[in-house]
Amino acid sequence: MAKITVEYSDERIIALMLEYERYIASCSHIRMSEAFEHIVNQPCRRFWVSEFRAAVVIARMLKGDSLKNMHSTKREMFQEIYNRVIRLKSKKSGMSVYQMVSTVIRQPAPKFYLSPGSAKIMFYKAKKKWYEKKKRRLRH
């Protein structure tokens, strides 16, 4: 089962690449290992998870699931979403879990919730295509 839709995946790559460019522009000396550590800990405009996946996980958490078998980075992301859903639920109790989750995941996220290694892999897969698009935009 896909955990992130293609649309969100493309948006996440764009956000990651933009953050990479911001980081590179701010450095006088670049260490790639530090770059990806920095990038994944930067705030982003949303949580990079689909509404459906997040609603399923949050519903499990509301029933008491601690997500102990989930990777720690993803568990941390879902814990943040869960905490925000609980706060939203206290204000707007008439909303369904799906509606609350949908509202929350569109809010700014404190970080990408990726490991530096995952970000590095995503970056190098997208790098060539990213710079080709950028070059085309600059020509026009």
N, C-alpha and C positions, 0 to 999 in steps of 0.2 A: 504494500500500500504506500503510495506517495505521501510524504509528510509535508511537503511544501509544493504548492502549485507552480507550474512553469512561469506563470506571470510573476509571482512573488520571487521566484528564483532569479529571474532576469533583473528585477528591481533591486534585489539584494546585491547582486553582482555590481550593478551600477553604483549603489551606495558604498560598497566596499572599495571599488576603484576610485571613486571621488575622495574617499577618506585616505586612501593610499597617496593620491596626488597632493592632498593637503599636507600630509605628513612629510613627504619628500620635499615639498617647497619650504617647509619650516626647518629643515636640517642643513647643517653645514657638512656633516659627515654621516653617511647612511650605513646602518647595520641592519641587514634584512631580518635577522632574528628579532631585533628590537622593534622593527617596523611592524611586523605582524602582531606582536604582543601589544603594541600601542593601539593599532587599528581595531582589533577585536574588542577593546575596552572603551571605545568611543561611543557616545550616544548615537542612536539612529532614530529615524522618523517614525518607526513602528516596530512591532515584534514580527519577526520573519517566520511566521507559521500560519497555516491556513485556518480559517474559522472552524471548519469541521474538525480538524485534528485537535485544535485547542479546546473546543467544546467537549470532545470525547475525553480528553485527559482531565480537564477541570471537573467534569461530571464524576469521574473516578475519584478525584481528590475530595470532592464534596461528600463522597461515600466513605472516606477514610483511607484511601490508598495513599501510601507515602512515597510511591514511585521509586522505591529502593533499588529496583533493577534498571533504572534509567541512567544514562550517562550524566555525570554531575552537572555539566554545563546546561544540558536541556532541562534537568530537574530544577536548576536554579531559575531558568527562564519561566518554567511553568509555575514555580512557587511565587514569582513576582506577579504573574498574570492572576493566579489564584488570590493573592492578597488584594489586588486591585478589584477583582470580582466581588470579594467579600465586602470591601468598602462600598462598592457601587450597589450591592444588594441591600445594604443598610439604608441607602438613600432612595433607591428605586426598586422596591420589592416586587413590583408587578412585572418586571422583565423576566423573560426566560433565560436559562443558562446560556443558550446560544446567542441571544441578543446581548447579554452582558459581556460575554467573551468577545463577540464581534466588536463591541464598543471599545473594550480594553485593548485588544491587539492592534487597533488603529492609532492608539496613543503612542507618544514617543517612548522608546525603550532606552534603558540606561546603558545598554551595550549591545553588541551583535549576538552574543551568546554562541560564539564559535570558538573552537580552539585555534591557537595561532597556526597550527599545522593544517587544519581544515581551510583556514583563510588563505594560506599560502598556496595550497592545491587549487582552490577556486580562482585565485588571482592568476596563477600561471596558465591555467586553462583558458581564461578569458582575455589575457593580456594582449595577444596579437590582434584579435578581433576588435578590442577596445581602442587600440591605437590606430588601427586602420580607419575606423569610424571617425575618430578625432581628426585624423589627417584630412579625410574627405570634407569634414565640416569647415576646417581651416582654409581649404582651397576655394570654397564657395562663398 
